[in-house]
Amino acid sequence: MISHPTRFVIIGNGAAGTYAAEQLRKDDTACEIVMIDDEKYTLYNRVSLPRYLKGVLLEQRVYVRDMDWHTKNRIDLRLETKVTRVSFEEKTVTTDPGGELRYDRLLIATGGRPNPLRVTGAEGARYLFNFQYFDETKAMVARIPESKVAVVMGGSFIGYELTEAFAFRKLETHWIQRGPWFLRRALDEPGGRVVSLLAQDAGVHLHYDETIERIEQADGRLRVHGSKGFRATADLVGVGLGLTMNIDVFKGTALETKVGIVTNEFLETSVPDVWAAGDVAEFYDLVSQRHHRMGTWDNALNHGRHVAKNMLGAKQPYVEVPTYASGMFNSNISVMGVTTEEEPDAESLFEVDEEGRNYKRLFFLGDRLVGAILIGKMRGRKKVLELISSRTPIAERAKVFELLAMPEVTARPAPSHEG
Ligand SMILES: Cc1cc2nc3c(=O)[nH]c(=O)nc-3n(C[C@H](O)[C@H](O)[C@H](O)COP(=O)(O)OP(=O)(O)OC[C@H]3O[C@@H](n4cnc5c(N)ncnc54)[C@H](O)[C@@H]3O)c2cc1C
């Protein structure tokens, strides 16, 4: 029996951590909430960073919560503080600076950190950036006015966001991707061609099946050497090579981890009184009936709100079709449910229009629609979500395209990341 107010400790003040704290306070006015983060900022919207980089959003608009909000809600936020050790037996976390802190219930919402470019000359190179944190985005924003040429490495969403922002800023932008097309595990060749067309429309120079092999300093700029003959002297190099989950502190403990922290459908970990949420949670998803991780703002936000209720005693499964919506140069892309990225055995059908700029790919497991990617026109998105979440058996797969072409009440989705 706990006689004092329950003390909730949250590691990570991203979307998952902060929305969990908000929900805890709403549902339990008496509890103690301590939230710890090693960055120096209150919650800011990582999804807004690309628009800030493009120069279309002011720095102040990137913040979501300020310190006053935490004070008002009696959330003891400890910034620039790292959790260095957790003892599940003693129910304590050790922080630096700080020391030992007892918890009754613990939420791990530690997200991931970007993988650096590991090639000769990259370590410590000036003007070479990842794209995950506010500080590195600010440094890129400061560099852009004195830049003419940018190189981006990475064939996934972060690579895209960097490329789009640099091209928008009228830099000569080279986009290097290891694969033969963008999102090579989720898109097929026709889908990749659509993205290439949209990128070329935006003035981007594309370099597929290529990788950066070496970087040299050259009079305050960076000389980039590619594996297949690419050469450029860049003012700015951006890198999007995926994330490594922040789980190091739990190595050697009883907590079950794989790529992230393994949870069940209630976001409970393998250790009593410990939950995980957001990017770091490798949760059992009832919709796709498998464990997976999601790297989206909506997922982090919804996880945060949901897990708070479960930490307060509810035992409700988390049921949401994962979605990701983003711009795609002057068009849009939406990814829903499970694709061949997560489920290589999924079977798929695609459709592309005559212009070559509108594309739909549907993913099936047996007679169920489990996922879809739409590029260009977003008509049919709502229907796709309905079919995935209802797990409706589908007798004739190609007929789904006809369903998607039918008029909808809302034709275009609001961006999923505006939480
Ligand atoms: C540039 C960019 C663009 C994006 N665009 C989109 C988009 O268009 N749509 C979309 O849906 N999603 C997008 N995302 C992804 C989305 O922002 C993330 O999925 C979401 O923010 C993850 O939130 P989180 O709370 O799980 O983790 P995070 O925001 O990563 O927060 C985790 C926090 O925990 C801290 N931490 C880790 N370990 C420790 C420790 N030991 N001690 C103390 N603190 C620690 C970290 O420093 C971090 O501050 C984008 C991300 C980026 C970077």
The ligand as a Gaussian input file, in Angstrom:
#p B3LYP/6-31G(d) Opt

LIG

0 1
 C       13.067000      16.718000     -38.025000
 C       11.940000      15.797000     -37.646000
 C       10.769000      15.791000     -38.387000
 C        9.720000      14.956000     -38.035000
 N        8.570000      14.981000     -38.784000
 C        7.524000      14.233000     -38.417000
 C        6.277000      14.316000     -39.131000
 O        6.149000      15.030000     -40.119000
 N        5.233000      13.587000     -38.674000
 C        5.357000      12.786000     -37.570000
 O        4.373000      12.169000     -37.181000
 N        6.521000      12.654000     -36.893000
 C        7.605000      13.361000     -37.299000
 N        8.780000      13.270000     -36.597000
 C        8.900000      12.270000     -35.501000
 C        8.337000      12.774000     -34.182000
 O        8.776000      14.075000     -33.931000
 C        8.749000      11.810000     -33.069000
 O        8.205000      10.542000     -33.362000
 C        8.296000      12.236000     -31.678000
 O        8.658000      13.558000     -31.414000
 C        8.877000      11.289000     -30.613000
 O        8.523000      11.712000     -29.321000
 P        9.018000      10.921000     -28.018000
 O        8.434000      11.673000     -26.873000
 O        8.745000       9.489000     -28.148000
 O       10.613000      11.038000     -28.005000
 P       11.603000      12.287000     -28.045000
 O       10.946000      13.497000     -28.587000
 O       12.836000      11.798000     -28.727000
 O       11.924000      12.591000     -26.508000
 C       12.758000      11.797000     -25.734000
 C       13.561000      12.689000     -24.795000
 O       14.203000      11.871000     -23.801000
 C       15.510000      12.383000     -23.588000
 N       16.330000      11.315000     -22.993000
 C       16.745000      10.151000     -23.554000
 N       17.474000       9.426000     -22.681000
 C       17.538000      10.140000     -21.534000
 C       18.170000       9.932000     -20.256000
 N       18.871000       8.815000     -19.980000
 N       18.034000      10.896000     -19.324000
 C       17.328000      12.030000     -19.560000
 N       16.705000      12.271000     -20.743000
 C       16.818000      11.361000     -21.730000
 C       15.953000      12.796000     -24.987000
 O       17.032000      13.685000     -24.995000
 C       14.665000      13.457000     -25.505000
 O       14.606000      14.820000     -25.163000
 C        9.856000      14.098000     -36.925000
 C       11.038000      14.090000     -36.169000
 C       12.081000      14.936000     -36.524000
 C       13.355000      14.943000     -35.718000

